[in-house]
Amino acid sequence: MNKISVGLISIILFFQTLLFAYSSNPQDFINELVNDVIVKLSDKNLKQEEKVAFIEKMALENVDVKALGLYTLGELRKSAGDSEISNYQKSFQKYFLKSLTSRLTDYSSSKFETLGEDKKSPNYTIVNSKVSPRDSGPEIKIDWRVYTSNPDKPLIRDLIVEGLSLARTQKEEFASILSSNNNDIKILIIKLEEFVNN
């Protein structure tokens, strides 16, 4: 392959990346991302495994899964060893992805709308939104905690559904498991793996 061909392929790949990149503005980022997911989930031509693969890819690219995992681990993240944290992060990522895909399928026929944003700091914005089921069910208010420490790549760190923080709820659930098992992180990892494999 000559240099010109390599150059053309590089340019094409670069523009494809630009075309599929979401906005760096937090509100636009959430609006584009969620509507993209809803379109994919409602596509009857896609197999279920293709939809799951798409959601997992979107989540890994647009959610700060590592920071979320450390937050939900609580104070134990400060005392656990590096290998324990590494094993926990791997299990948490699988747990998070399975949990997310099972939840999102419920919104595949819903209408999503962003309502506004509240910039708390240069690195942190809350995006307000609502989900309206097309079967005339009750609207669901969702606030998205978006971190913009890298202004070109916003990342989601939490969803607050009807005032309830999913990250905080998960942290409390994990704390309950740990307190019942002498703060043994290995037990928590086993519980996460059991959820993934069921």
MDTraj code that builds the backbone (N, CA, C; nanometers):
import mdtraj as md
import numpy as np

residues = "MET ASN LYS ILE SER VAL GLY LEU ILE SER ILE ILE LEU PHE PHE GLN THR LEU LEU PHE ALA TYR SER SER ASN PRO GLN ASP PHE ILE ASN GLU LEU VAL ASN ASP VAL ILE VAL LYS LEU SER ASP LYS ASN LEU LYS GLN GLU GLU LYS VAL ALA PHE ILE GLU LYS MET ALA LEU GLU ASN VAL ASP VAL LYS ALA LEU GLY LEU TYR THR LEU GLY GLU LEU ARG LYS SER ALA GLY ASP SER GLU ILE SER ASN TYR GLN LYS SER PHE GLN LYS TYR PHE LEU LYS SER LEU THR SER ARG LEU THR ASP TYR SER SER SER LYS PHE GLU THR LEU GLY GLU ASP LYS LYS SER PRO ASN TYR THR ILE VAL ASN SER LYS VAL SER PRO ARG ASP SER GLY PRO GLU ILE LYS ILE ASP TRP ARG VAL TYR THR SER ASN PRO ASP LYS PRO LEU ILE ARG ASP LEU ILE VAL GLU GLY LEU SER LEU ALA ARG THR GLN LYS GLU GLU PHE ALA SER ILE LEU SER SER ASN ASN ASN ASP ILE LYS ILE LEU ILE ILE LYS LEU GLU GLU PHE VAL ASN ASN".split()
xyz = np.array([
    [0.0859, -0.1198, 0.0000],
    [0.0000, 0.0000, 0.0000],
    [0.0889, 0.1240, 0.0000],
    [0.0644, 0.2163, -0.0915],
    [0.1507, 0.3339, -0.0994],
    [0.1137, 0.4387, 0.0051],
    [0.1987, 0.5416, 0.0146],
    [0.1804, 0.6430, 0.1187],
    [0.0514, 0.7220, 0.0996],
    [0.0126, 0.7433, -0.0277],
    [-0.1091, 0.8195, -0.0544],
    [-0.2315, 0.7444, -0.0014],
    [-0.2350, 0.6128, -0.0254],
    [-0.3470, 0.5317, 0.0222],
    [-0.3549, 0.5325, 0.1742],
    [-0.2399, 0.5177, 0.2389],
    [-0.2351, 0.5209, 0.3854],
    [-0.2850, 0.6557, 0.4359],
    [-0.2424, 0.7624, 0.3682],
    [-0.2848, 0.8963, 0.4079],
    [-0.4344, 0.9151, 0.3940],
    [-0.4922, 0.8668, 0.2838],
    [-0.6359, 0.8794, 0.2614],
    [-0.7152, 0.8019, 0.3660],
    [-0.6694, 0.6822, 0.3965],
    [-0.7374, 0.6007, 0.4985],
    [-0.7326, 0.6706, 0.6339],
    [-0.6187, 0.7295, 0.6666],
    [-0.6046, 0.8005, 0.7940],
    [-0.7010, 0.9178, 0.8021],
    [-0.7142, 0.9913, 0.6913],
    [-0.8051, 1.1060, 0.6875],
    [-0.9504, 1.0604, 0.7041],
    [-0.9869, 0.9515, 0.6345],
    [-1.1231, 0.8988, 0.6442],
    [-1.1549, 0.8562, 0.7874],
    [-1.0610, 0.7848, 0.8495],
    [-1.0814, 0.7402, 0.9869],
    [-1.0942, 0.8582, 1.0818],
    [-1.0160, 0.9624, 1.0569],
    [-1.0203, 1.0820, 1.1411],
    [-1.1579, 1.1479, 1.1341],
    [-1.2105, 1.1623, 1.0127],
    [-1.3407, 1.2270, 0.9974],
    [-1.4537, 1.1381, 1.0489],
    [-1.4372, 1.0064, 1.0366],
    [-1.5375, 0.9166, 1.0939],
    [-1.5427, 0.9335, 1.2451],
    [-1.4260, 0.9498, 1.3078],
    [-1.4201, 0.9712, 1.4520],
    [-1.4922, 1.0997, 1.4887],
    [-1.4687, 1.2056, 1.4096],
    [-1.5357, 1.3325, 1.4358],
    [-1.6872, 1.3192, 1.4225],
    [-1.7303, 1.2463, 1.3209],
    [-1.8735, 1.2330, 1.2959],
    [-1.9446, 1.1614, 1.4100],
    [-1.8762, 1.0651, 1.4734],
    [-1.9401, 0.9879, 1.5785],
    [-1.9129, 1.0422, 1.7182],
    [-1.8369, 1.1513, 1.7285],
    [-1.8085, 1.2112, 1.8586],
    [-1.9287, 1.2936, 1.9040],
    [-1.9584, 1.2870, 2.0347],
    [-2.0678, 1.3655, 2.0891],
    [-2.0181, 1.5050, 2.1261],
    [-2.1127, 1.5973, 2.1427],
    [-2.0806, 1.7357, 2.1756],
    [-2.0045, 1.7442, 2.3086],
    [-1.9214, 1.8462, 2.3227],
    [-1.8507, 1.8682, 2.4485],
    [-1.9343, 1.9519, 2.5450],
    [-2.0441, 2.0122, 2.4956],
    [-2.1360, 2.0839, 2.5833],
    [-2.2184, 1.9816, 2.6613],
    [-2.2209, 1.9873, 2.7958],
    [-2.2859, 1.8817, 2.8755],
    [-2.4306, 1.8521, 2.8369],
    [-2.5115, 1.9563, 2.8175],
    [-2.6521, 1.9321, 2.7845],
    [-2.6664, 1.8675, 2.6471],
    [-2.5933, 1.9182, 2.5501],
    [-2.5989, 1.8598, 2.4158],
    [-2.5433, 1.7177, 2.4161],
    [-2.4389, 1.6961, 2.4936],
    [-2.3772, 1.5638, 2.5064],
    [-2.4788, 1.4609, 2.5547],
    [-2.5513, 1.4931, 2.6616],
    [-2.6517, 1.4013, 2.7158],
    [-2.7653, 1.3803, 2.6163],
    [-2.8114, 1.4879, 2.5557],
    [-2.9220, 1.4782, 2.4601],
    [-2.8859, 1.3889, 2.3416],
    [-2.7675, 1.4104, 2.2845],
    [-2.7240, 1.3308, 2.1691],
    [-2.7025, 1.1849, 2.2074],
    [-2.6367, 1.1636, 2.3203],
    [-2.6042, 1.0279, 2.3642],
    [-2.7292, 0.9455, 2.3919],
    [-2.8208, 1.0000, 2.4710],
    [-2.9391, 0.9231, 2.5109],
    [-3.0310, 0.8984, 2.3914],
    [-3.0501, 0.9994, 2.3077],
    [-3.1362, 0.9783, 2.1905],
    [-3.0751, 0.8773, 2.0944],
    [-2.9427, 0.8750, 2.0860],
    [-2.8746, 0.7756, 2.0037],
    [-2.9019, 0.6351, 2.0577],
    [-2.8941, 0.6208, 2.1896],
    [-2.9199, 0.4911, 2.2525],
    [-3.0648, 0.4476, 2.2292],
    [-3.1598, 0.5408, 2.2465],
    [-3.3007, 0.5074, 2.2272],
    [-3.3273, 0.4612, 2.0838],
    [-3.2666, 0.5294, 1.9864],
    [-3.2833, 0.4910, 1.8460],
    [-3.2329, 0.3495, 1.8233],
    [-3.1155, 0.3179, 1.8799],
    [-3.0586, 0.1840, 1.8627],
    [-3.1454, 0.0776, 1.9294],
    [-3.1928, 0.1076, 2.0507],
    [-3.2717, 0.0095, 2.1246],
    [-3.4062, -0.0180, 2.0586],
    [-3.4602, 0.0812, 1.9888],
    [-3.5899, 0.0635, 1.9246],
    [-3.5792, 0.0115, 1.7811],
    [-3.4570, -0.0112, 1.7339],
    [-3.4345, -0.0610, 1.5984],
    [-3.4648, -0.2113, 1.5926],
    [-3.5722, -0.2459, 1.5277],
    [-3.6150, -0.3862, 1.5216],
    [-3.5277, -0.4717, 1.4309],
    [-3.4405, -0.4067, 1.3542],
    [-3.3504, -0.4816, 1.2662],
    [-3.2235, -0.5285, 1.3382],
    [-3.2025, -0.4770, 1.4599],
    [-3.0848, -0.5162, 1.5368],
    [-3.1183, -0.6312, 1.6306],
    [-3.0284, -0.7265, 1.6391],
    [-3.0452, -0.8368, 1.7327],
    [-3.0178, -0.7868, 1.8742],
    [-3.0690, -0.8604, 1.9729],
    [-3.0528, -0.8200, 2.1122],
    [-2.9055, -0.8095, 2.1506],
    [-2.8236, -0.9043, 2.1034],
    [-2.6811, -0.8996, 2.1387],
    [-2.6115, -0.7791, 2.0761],
    [-2.6609, -0.7351, 1.9599],
    [-2.6046, -0.6154, 1.8968],
    [-2.6401, -0.4908, 1.9774],
    [-2.7609, -0.4866, 2.0297],
    [-2.8029, -0.3736, 2.1136],
    [-2.7221, -0.3692, 2.2429],
    [-2.7027, -0.4846, 2.3025],
    [-2.6242, -0.4921, 2.4264],
    [-2.4807, -0.4465, 2.4012],
    [-2.4225, -0.4924, 2.2909],
    [-2.2848, -0.4537, 2.2567],
    [-2.2751, -0.3031, 2.2352],
    [-2.3751, -0.2435, 2.1730],
    [-2.3759, -0.0987, 2.1494],
    [-2.3826, -0.0226, 2.2821],
    [-2.4739, -0.0643, 2.3712],
    [-2.4876, 0.0026, 2.5006],
    [-2.3578, -0.0059, 2.5798],
    [-2.2955, -0.1240, 2.5803],
    [-2.1712, -0.1417, 2.6553],
    [-2.0612, -0.0517, 2.5997],
    [-2.0537, -0.0412, 2.4678],
    [-1.9539, 0.0446, 2.4048],
    [-1.9781, 0.1910, 2.4412],
    [-2.1029, 0.2346, 2.4337],
    [-2.1371, 0.3730, 2.4684],
    [-2.1054, 0.4027, 2.6144],
    [-2.1346, 0.3060, 2.7015],
    [-2.1105, 0.3255, 2.8441],
    [-1.9613, 0.3377, 2.8743],
    [-1.8827, 0.2484, 2.8173],
    [-1.7391, 0.2506, 2.8440],
    [-1.6728, 0.3774, 2.7906],
    [-1.7301, 0.4348, 2.6853],
    [-1.6729, 0.5555, 2.6256],
    [-1.7221, 0.6838, 2.6920],
    [-1.8399, 0.6790, 2.7568],
    [-1.9030, 0.8032, 2.8020],
    [-1.9393, 0.8082, 2.9499],
    [-1.9145, 0.6997, 3.0219],
    [-1.9367, 0.6972, 3.1664],
    [-1.8017, 0.6762, 3.2352],
    [-1.7787, 0.7503, 3.3425],
    [-1.6529, 0.7360, 3.4176],
    [-1.6667, 0.6161, 3.5114],
    [-1.6609, 0.4968, 3.4533],
    [-1.6855, 0.3733, 3.5281],
    [-1.5819, 0.3534, 3.6387],
    [-1.4580, 0.3883, 3.6118],
    [-1.3527, 0.3710, 3.7130],
    [-1.3790, 0.4567, 3.8358],
    [-1.4099, 0.5850, 3.8153],
    [-1.4376, 0.6751, 3.9278],
    [-1.5637, 0.6310, 4.0017],
    [-1.6640, 0.5866, 3.9274],
    [-1.7883, 0.5401, 3.9875],
    [-1.7637, 0.4178, 4.0743],
    [-1.6799, 0.3262, 4.0243],
    [-1.6473, 0.2067, 4.1014],
    [-1.5772, 0.2395, 4.2322],
    [-1.4826, 0.3323, 4.2275],
    [-1.4108, 0.3715, 4.3484],
    [-1.5035, 0.4407, 4.4476],
    [-1.5932, 0.5240, 4.3962],
    [-1.6880, 0.5933, 4.4842],
    [-1.7775, 0.4929, 4.5561],
    [-1.8319, 0.3960, 4.4827],
    [-1.9246, 0.3009, 4.5428],
    [-1.8548, 0.2070, 4.6412],
    [-1.7243, 0.1966, 4.6332],
    [-1.6489, 0.1132, 4.7273],
    [-1.6360, 0.1806, 4.8633],
    [-1.6534, 0.3111, 4.8675],
    [-1.6479, 0.3834, 4.9946],
    [-1.5069, 0.3937, 5.0506],
    [-1.4977, 0.4015, 5.1832],
    [-1.3687, 0.4215, 5.2501],
    [-1.2724, 0.3054, 5.2291],
    [-1.3259, 0.1900, 5.1954],
    [-1.2407, 0.0721, 5.1767],
    [-1.1409, 0.0919, 5.0639],
    [-1.1714, 0.1822, 4.9716],
    [-1.0792, 0.2067, 4.8603],
    [-0.9451, 0.2617, 4.9085],
    [-0.9432, 0.3203, 5.0306],
    [-0.8203, 0.3789, 5.0839],
    [-0.7313, 0.2759, 5.1520],
    [-0.7915, 0.1662, 5.1966],
    [-0.7135, 0.0667, 5.2707],
    [-0.6908, -0.0640, 5.1950],
    [-0.7695, -0.0903, 5.0916],
    [-0.7536, -0.2145, 5.0153],
    [-0.6248, -0.2103, 4.9332],
    [-0.5676, -0.3256, 4.9078],
    [-0.4447, -0.3340, 4.8291],
    [-0.4703, -0.3091, 4.6811],
    [-0.3627, -0.2809, 4.6094],
    [-0.3745, -0.2508, 4.4660],
    [-0.4366, -0.3658, 4.3873],
    [-0.3965, -0.4893, 4.4185],
    [-0.4495, -0.6044, 4.3443],
    [-0.5974, -0.6247, 4.3757],
    [-0.6366, -0.5979, 4.5007],
    [-0.7774, -0.6096, 4.5389],
    [-0.8620, -0.5044, 4.4662],
    [-0.8095, -0.3822, 4.4604],
    [-0.8796, -0.2749, 4.3895],
    [-0.8924, -0.3087, 4.2415],
    [-0.7852, -0.3620, 4.1833],
    [-0.7862, -0.3987, 4.0421],
    [-0.8912, -0.5062, 4.0145],
    [-0.8959, -0.6093, 4.0998],
    [-0.9950, -0.7163, 4.0834],
    [-1.1368, -0.6635, 4.1016],
    [-1.1527, -0.5748, 4.1996],
    [-1.2842, -0.5142, 4.2232],
    [-1.3284, -0.4326, 4.1024],
    [-1.2381, -0.3524, 4.0463],
    [-1.2727, -0.2681, 3.9317],
    [-1.3171, -0.3524, 3.8124],
    [-1.2501, -0.4633, 3.7895],
    [-1.2883, -0.5518, 3.6789],
    [-1.4287, -0.6085, 3.7002],
    [-1.4561, -0.6526, 3.8236],
    [-1.5880, -0.7085, 3.8539],
    [-1.6950, -0.6004, 3.8520],
    [-1.6605, -0.4826, 3.9035],
    [-1.7575, -0.3727, 3.9048],
    [-1.7956, -0.3322, 3.7630],
    [-1.6990, -0.3278, 3.6730],
    [-1.7292, -0.2888, 3.5349],
    [-1.8284, -0.3862, 3.4725],
    [-1.8083, -0.5163, 3.4916],
    [-1.9005, -0.6159, 3.4376],
    [-2.0388, -0.6028, 3.5023],
    [-2.0382, -0.5806, 3.6345],
    [-2.1630, -0.5622, 3.7086],
    [-2.2381, -0.4395, 3.6575],
    [-2.1658, -0.3293, 3.6411],
    [-2.2255, -0.2039, 3.5961],
    [-2.2869, -0.2189, 3.4571],
    [-2.2143, -0.2808, 3.3666],
    [-2.2622, -0.2956, 3.2296],
    [-2.3870, -0.3830, 3.2222],
    [-2.3891, -0.4923, 3.2980],
    [-2.5074, -0.5785, 3.2964],
    [-2.6267, -0.5063, 3.3560],
    [-2.6042, -0.4357, 3.4663],
    [-2.7110, -0.3614, 3.5313],
    [-2.7664, -0.2528, 3.4389],
    [-2.6757, -0.1839, 3.3702],
    [-2.7151, -0.0751, 3.2807],
    [-2.7972, -0.1253, 3.1625],
    [-2.7519, -0.2317, 3.0983],
    [-2.8228, -0.2827, 2.9811],
    [-2.9628, -0.3317, 3.0174],
    [-2.9781, -0.3909, 3.1353],
    [-3.1102, -0.4392, 3.1759],
    [-3.2037, -0.3230, 3.2055],
    [-3.1493, -0.2103, 3.2568],
    [-3.2324, -0.0938, 3.2876],
    [-3.2714, -0.0180, 3.1612],
    [-3.1770, -0.0016, 3.0700],
    [-3.2025, 0.0815, 2.9526],
    [-3.3050, 0.0222, 2.8574],
    [-3.3179, -0.1082, 2.8559],
    [-3.4162, -0.1688, 2.7658],
    [-3.5583, -0.1231, 2.7997],
    [-3.5795, -0.0787, 2.9244],
    [-3.7117, -0.0307, 2.9647],
    [-3.7469, 0.1028, 2.8990],
    [-3.6448, 0.1765, 2.8513],
    [-3.6686, 0.3087, 2.7945],
    [-3.6627, 0.3097, 2.6414],
    [-3.6643, 0.1937, 2.5794],
    [-3.6457, 0.1872, 2.4348],
    [-3.7598, 0.2510, 2.3564],
    [-3.8779, 0.2612, 2.4170],
    [-3.9910, 0.3219, 2.3462],
    [-4.0330, 0.4537, 2.4095],
    [-3.9387, 0.5198, 2.4746],
    [-3.9695, 0.6436, 2.5449],
    [-3.9180, 0.7656, 2.4697],
    [-3.9762, 0.8806, 2.5039],
    [-3.9297, 1.0076, 2.4500],
    [-3.8406, 1.0731, 2.5536],
    [-3.7225, 1.1182, 2.5106],
    [-3.6265, 1.1791, 2.6024],
    [-3.6096, 1.3265, 2.5683],
    [-3.6004, 1.4086, 2.6727],
    [-3.5863, 1.5529, 2.6508],
    [-3.4998, 1.6147, 2.7598],
    [-3.3990, 1.6911, 2.7203],
    [-3.3209, 1.7663, 2.8193],
    [-3.3928, 1.8971, 2.8477],
    [-3.3902, 1.9389, 2.9740],
    [-3.4652, 2.0567, 3.0179],
    [-3.3761, 2.1762, 3.0502],
    [-3.2500, 2.1502, 3.0775],
    [-3.1590, 2.2589, 3.1125],
    [-3.0359, 2.2035, 3.1817],
    [-2.9482, 2.2936, 3.2226],
    [-2.8278, 2.2504, 3.2920],
    [-2.7907, 2.3507, 3.3993],
    [-2.7218, 2.3019, 3.5021],
    [-2.6764, 2.3849, 3.6128],
    [-2.5262, 2.3623, 3.6290],
    [-2.4479, 2.4595, 3.5857],
    [-2.3021, 2.4465, 3.5926],
    [-2.2553, 2.4773, 3.7340],
    [-2.2177, 2.3718, 3.8061],
    [-2.1768, 2.3866, 3.9456],
    [-2.0347, 2.4406, 3.9590],
    [-1.9488, 2.4046, 3.8633],
    [-1.8096, 2.4487, 3.8632],
    [-1.7555, 2.4283, 3.7221],
    [-1.6326, 2.4724, 3.6939],
    [-1.5763, 2.4476, 3.5601],
    [-1.5677, 2.2988, 3.5248],
    [-1.5661, 2.2123, 3.6280],
    [-1.5484, 2.0687, 3.6042],
    [-1.6738, 1.9848, 3.6274],
    [-1.7865, 2.0487, 3.6558],
    [-1.9002, 1.9710, 3.7039],
    [-2.0319, 2.0403, 3.6689],
    [-2.1175, 1.9704, 3.5955],
    [-2.2469, 2.0249, 3.5527],
    [-2.3569, 1.9219, 3.5753],
    [-2.4711, 1.9693, 3.6237],
    [-2.5894, 1.8846, 3.6349],
    [-2.6798, 1.9141, 3.5155],
    [-2.7137, 1.8107, 3.4396],
    [-2.8047, 1.8255, 3.3258],
    [-2.9401, 1.7682, 3.3658],
    [-3.0431, 1.8488, 3.3538],
    [-3.1792, 1.8072, 3.3894],
    [-3.2513, 1.7517, 3.2669],
    [-3.3263, 1.6445, 3.2864],
    [-3.3977, 1.5834, 3.1743],
    [-3.5228, 1.5126, 3.2229],
    [-3.6023, 1.4685, 3.1275],
    [-3.7182, 1.3867, 3.1618],
    [-3.7373, 1.2798, 3.0552],
    [-3.7926, 1.1681, 3.0972],
    [-3.8264, 1.0584, 3.0074],
    [-3.9777, 1.0422, 3.0094],
    [-4.0385, 1.0450, 2.8918],
    [-4.1843, 1.0318, 2.8806],
    [-4.2180, 0.9021, 2.8088],
    [-4.2698, 0.8027, 2.8800],
    [-4.3099, 0.6780, 2.8140],
    [-4.4190, 0.7040, 2.7108],
    [-4.4099, 0.6376, 2.5974],
    [-4.5077, 0.6594, 2.4907],
    [-4.6413, 0.5920, 2.5203],
    [-4.6477, 0.5118, 2.6275],
    [-4.7744, 0.4478, 2.6652],
    [-4.8520, 0.5321, 2.7666],
    [-4.8153, 0.6629, 2.7733],
    [-4.8825, 0.7584, 2.8632],
    [-4.8566, 0.7299, 3.0099],
    [-4.7492, 0.6591, 3.0408],
    [-4.7112, 0.6379, 3.1793],
    [-4.6551, 0.7660, 3.2388],
    [-4.6266, 0.7674, 3.3692],
    [-4.5769, 0.8891, 3.4346],
    [-4.4385, 0.9285, 3.3844],
    [-4.4145, 1.0590, 3.3742],
    [-4.2822, 1.1090, 3.3366],
    [-4.1814, 1.0773, 3.4460],
    [-4.0574, 1.0587, 3.4044],
    [-3.9496, 1.0313, 3.5000],
    [-3.8450, 1.1415, 3.4864],
    [-3.8161, 1.2078, 3.5979],
    [-3.7148, 1.3130, 3.5968],
    [-3.5777, 1.2519, 3.6257],
    [-3.4819, 1.2817, 3.5403],
    [-3.3455, 1.2302, 3.5573],
    [-3.2467, 1.3453, 3.5474],
    [-3.1622, 1.3583, 3.6486],
    [-3.0523, 1.4542, 3.6449],
    [-2.9227, 1.3772, 3.6244],
    [-2.8380, 1.4317, 3.5388],
    [-2.7125, 1.3662, 3.5028],
    [-2.5964, 1.4461, 3.5593],
    [-2.5121, 1.3808, 3.6375],
    [-2.3918, 1.4464, 3.6904],
    [-2.2801, 1.4267, 3.5876],
    [-2.2419, 1.5350, 3.5220],
    [-2.1434, 1.5286, 3.4132],
    [-2.0158, 1.5997, 3.4543],
    [-1.9034, 1.5301, 3.4432],
    [-1.7734, 1.5890, 3.4752],
    [-1.7016, 1.6310, 3.3472],
    [-1.6452, 1.7505, 3.3526],
    [-1.5803, 1.8088, 3.2348],
    [-1.4379, 1.8533, 3.2661],
    [-1.3673, 1.7751, 3.3476],
    [-1.2274, 1.8093, 3.3762],
    [-1.1463, 1.8108, 3.2476],
    [-1.1849, 1.7239, 3.1530],
    [-1.1359, 1.7340, 3.0156],
    [-1.2494, 1.7972, 2.9353],
    [-1.2393, 1.9264, 2.9025],
    [-1.3511, 1.9968, 2.8388],
    [-1.3929, 1.9387, 2.7038],
    [-1.3043, 1.8630, 2.6411],
    [-1.3369, 1.8032, 2.5116],
    [-1.4027, 1.6667, 2.5240],
    [-1.4035, 1.6118, 2.6465],
    [-1.4573, 1.4772, 2.6652],
    [-1.5356, 1.4684, 2.7967],
    [-1.6610, 1.5144, 2.7970],
    [-1.7411, 1.5026, 2.9193],
    [-1.7685, 1.3568, 2.9525],
    [-1.7805, 1.3282, 3.0829],
    [-1.8075, 1.1921, 3.1288],
    [-1.9185, 1.1941, 3.2333],
    [-2.0057, 1.0946, 3.2264],
    [-2.1152, 1.0817, 3.3230],
    [-2.0628, 1.0108, 3.4475],
    [-2.0972, 1.0658, 3.5664],
    [-2.0556, 1.0011, 3.6905],
    [-2.1720, 0.9555, 3.7767],
    [-2.2909, 1.0066, 3.7466],
    [-2.4052, 0.9649, 3.8276],
    [-2.5351, 1.0010, 3.7566],
    [-2.6395, 0.9251, 3.7877],
    [-2.7757, 0.9566, 3.7459],
    [-2.8585, 0.9741, 3.8713],
    [-2.9353, 1.0815, 3.8762],
    [-3.0227, 1.1072, 3.9896],
    [-3.1661, 1.0952, 3.9385],
    [-3.2302, 0.9842, 3.9702],
    [-3.3632, 0.9527, 3.9184],
    [-3.4671, 0.9880, 4.0237],
    [-3.5520, 1.0851, 3.9903],
    [-3.6545, 1.1331, 4.0840],
    [-3.5930, 1.1659, 4.2203],
    [-3.4773, 1.2322, 4.2170],
    [-3.4116, 1.2766, 4.3400],
    [-3.3233, 1.1733, 4.4071],
    [-3.3190, 1.0533, 4.3527],
    [-3.2415, 0.9454, 4.4150],
    [-3.1142, 0.9193, 4.3347],
    [-2.9995, 0.9398, 4.3976],
    [-2.8708, 0.9172, 4.3321],
    [-2.8441, 0.7676, 4.3198],
    [-2.8259, 0.7208, 4.1964],
    [-2.7981, 0.5781, 4.1760],
    [-2.6610, 0.5404, 4.2311],
    [-2.5639, 0.6313, 4.2185],
    [-2.4297, 0.6039, 4.2718],
    [-2.4329, 0.5905, 4.4239],
    [-2.5040, 0.6822, 4.4896],
    [-2.5127, 0.6769, 4.6362],
    [-2.5883, 0.5528, 4.6822],
    [-2.6944, 0.5190, 4.6108],
    [-2.7707, 0.3983, 4.6446],
    [-2.6832, 0.2745, 4.6324],
    [-2.6032, 0.2696, 4.5249],
    [-2.5132, 0.1563, 4.5045],
    [-2.4076, 0.1506, 4.6131],
    [-2.3556, 0.2663, 4.6516],
    [-2.2560, 0.2741, 4.7587],
    [-2.3126, 0.2204, 4.8894],
    [-2.4365, 0.2564, 4.9205],
    [-2.5003, 0.2100, 5.0437],
    [-2.5243, 0.0598, 5.0398],
    [-2.5619, 0.0085, 4.9223],
    [-2.5838, -0.1355, 4.9076],
    [-2.4527, -0.2119, 4.9285],
    [-2.3452, -0.1623, 4.8685],
    [-2.2152, -0.2278, 4.8843],
    [-2.1676, -0.2179, 5.0290],
    [-2.1928, -0.1043, 5.0939],
    [-2.1521, -0.0856, 5.2341],
    [-2.2233, -0.1869, 5.3235],
    [-2.3488, -0.2159, 5.2923],
    [-2.4245, -0.3141, 5.3700],
    [-2.3645, -0.4538, 5.3544],
    [-2.3271, -0.4885, 5.2314],
    [-2.2633, -0.6190, 5.2074],
    [-2.1316, -0.6284, 5.2819],
    [-2.0519, -0.5225, 5.2746],
    [-1.9209, -0.5220, 5.3393],
    [-1.9317, -0.5286, 5.4914],
    [-2.0254, -0.4524, 5.5484],
    [-2.0391, -0.4498, 5.6950],
    [-2.0866, -0.5837, 5.7493],
    [-2.1571, -0.6591, 5.6641],
    [-2.2038, -0.7922, 5.7064],
    [-2.0966, -0.8993, 5.6891],
    [-1.9846, -0.8613, 5.6268],
    [-1.8789, -0.9592, 5.5982],
    [-1.7403, -0.9074, 5.6371],
    [-1.7335, -0.8377, 5.7512],
    [-1.6058, -0.7897, 5.8065],
    [-1.5248, -0.7065, 5.7072],
    [-1.5957, -0.6286, 5.6259],
    [-1.5295, -0.5426, 5.5267],
    [-1.4352, -0.6205, 5.4342],
    [-1.4745, -0.7422, 5.4025],
    [-1.3927, -0.8269, 5.3148],
    [-1.4280, -0.7964, 5.1693],
    [-1.3374, -0.7297, 5.1004],
    [-1.3638, -0.6913, 4.9611],
    [-1.3797, -0.8132, 4.8713],
    [-1.3183, -0.9233, 4.9090],
    [-1.3298, -1.0457, 4.8283],
    [-1.4743, -1.0946, 4.8249],
    [-1.5457, -1.0800, 4.9363],
    [-1.6870, -1.1209, 4.9408],
    [-1.7698, -1.0329, 4.8481],
    [-1.7412, -0.9022, 4.8488],
    [-1.8125, -0.8101, 4.7602],
    [-1.7885, -0.8473, 4.6139],
    [-1.6648, -0.8803, 4.5824],
    [-1.6322, -0.9200, 4.4444],
    [-1.7092, -1.0461, 4.4053],
    [-1.7188, -1.1415, 4.4967],
    [-1.7935, -1.2648, 4.4709],
    [-1.9408, -1.2329, 4.4432],
    [-1.9978, -1.1398, 4.5219],
    [-2.1381, -1.1007, 4.5034],
    [-2.1588, -1.0362, 4.3660],
    [-2.0649, -0.9533, 4.3244],
    [-2.0746, -0.8885, 4.1935],
    [-2.0683, -0.9923, 4.0819],
    [-1.9768, -1.0868, 4.0956],
    [-1.9619, -1.1910, 3.9939],
    [-2.0876, -1.2794, 3.9879],
    [-2.1481, -1.3049, 4.1024],
    [-2.2713, -1.3851, 4.1048],
    [-2.3821, -1.3151, 4.0271],
    [-2.3930, -1.1824, 4.0437],
    [-2.4927, -1.1049, 3.9697],
    [-2.4657, -1.1117, 3.8193],
    [-2.3401, -1.0990, 3.7817],
    [-2.3032, -1.1011, 3.6403],
    [-2.3357, -1.2355, 3.5777],
    [-2.3124, -1.3427, 3.6505],
    [-2.3270, -1.4774, 3.5940],
    [-2.4697, -1.5322, 3.6020],
    [-2.5597, -1.4614, 3.6692],
    [-2.6985, -1.5090, 3.6791],
    [-2.7837, -1.4565, 3.5652],
])
top = md.Topology()
chain = top.add_chain()
for i, resn in enumerate(residues, 1):
    res = top.add_residue(resn, chain, resSeq=i)
    for name in ("N", "CA", "C"):
        top.add_atom(name, md.element.get_by_symbol(name[0]), res)
traj = md.Trajectory(xyz[None], top)
